[in-house]
Amino acid sequence: MKTVLDGLLLPESARWHDGRLWLANWGTGQVLAVTPDGESEVIANVPTTMPFSIDWLPDGRLLIISGPEARLLNADLSTYADLSPVAALWNELVVDSRGNAFVNGFHDLQAPGVIAVVTPDGEVRQVADGILFGNGMAITPDDSTLIVAESYGNRLTAFDIAEDGSLSGKRVWAELGGDHPDGICLDAEGAVWYADVAGKYCVRVREGGEVLQKVETDRGCFACTLGGEGGRSLYILAAEWRGWENPFGDGPTGQVQVVEVA
């Protein structure tokens, strides 16, 4: 395990894009791109606190969720979509190759949440509900399946994706025992890596819940993604978690860590 970058406040939304690790540094509003050597560049300064997350449209345009403001933003911070008619607070974002942007959010943190889709023509509609604190999401390479981490449900849940972004066939992809999955990513074999804050680890599971590998760290794991040559470098976004009442603590403890995985 190697620390690539430290001094972050609360790093989230890990993405590998164009040879760099991208992340949202919660509490600062910064979207950062980080090289494998640890050189970082501020891509955007988003006027928000937490949560916010990132992904890209098929044409390469960056999208940013500004969670408390219920907006999906372009990189220049103009509004791509208003999410407020569906829910008040939004968390994670993932985009399929058709340009459908899936977002998960909440009416209330203590109540089941929703998933909405923003289609390429700008339509915003709810496509799923009953999500127990929706967190990281991933889409299979053939665009057929959306997998979402239900942190309060201790599971990964899957849906079938229609061309128009509608979701159906809700099912349990993997039960995770007592774990609370946060950020997730798919690997080349179709297994999922998920980050767990309380456990201070990232776990690789296959559909059905069989644990294939675990990587432990010294602080809470908020998100992870695969990158580097061959996609075998697991980048972990980790920080000390001090609770909802004081999420940023007394100073930055956030790090980008990397480890080679099988």
MOQUIZI-V176059 format. One line per field, one symbol per residue. phi: phi as a letter, one per 40 degrees, with the letter a starting at -180 (. if undefined). psi: psi as a letter, one per 40 degrees, with the letter a starting at -180 (. if undefined). burial: # if it has 16 or more other ideal C-beta (glycine too) atoms within 10 Angstrom, else .. A space follows every 10 residues. Layout:
phi: ???
psi: ???
burial: ???
This chain:
phi: .bccabgcca cafcbbafgb cbabcdgbgc cbbbcdcgcb bccabccaba caababcdcg ccbbcbdccf bbbcccgccc acccccacbb bbaabcccgc ccbbaacadc bdbbbbbbcd cgcbacbabg ccfcbdbabc dcgcbbbbcb cccfabbbbc bcdcgcbagd accacbgccb cbcbacbccg cbcbcbcccf abbbbbdhhc cbabbcbbac cbaaacagcg gbcccbcbac bbhccacbgb icbcbbbbac bc
psi: hhhdhaeicg highihhfei hiihgieeeh hihhideehi hhdihhgici iiiiiiidee hhihhgddef ihiideeihd ihededidhi cihihieeeh hhiiaidhde iiaihihhid eehhiheiaf hgghbiiihi deedhhhhhg deefihiiih hideeiiifh ihdhhfbeig hbiiiiadee ihhiihddef iihhiiheeh hdihhiaeih hdiiihaahe fehhhhhiih heiddgdeae iheiihiiih i.
burial: ...##..### ######...# ########## ####.#...# ..##.#.### #######... .######.## ###.#....# #.#..##.## ######...# ######.... .#######.. ...#..##.. #########. ....###### #.#######. #...#.#... ..##.#..## #######... #######.## #####.#... ....#.#.## #######... ..######## #......##. .#######.. #.
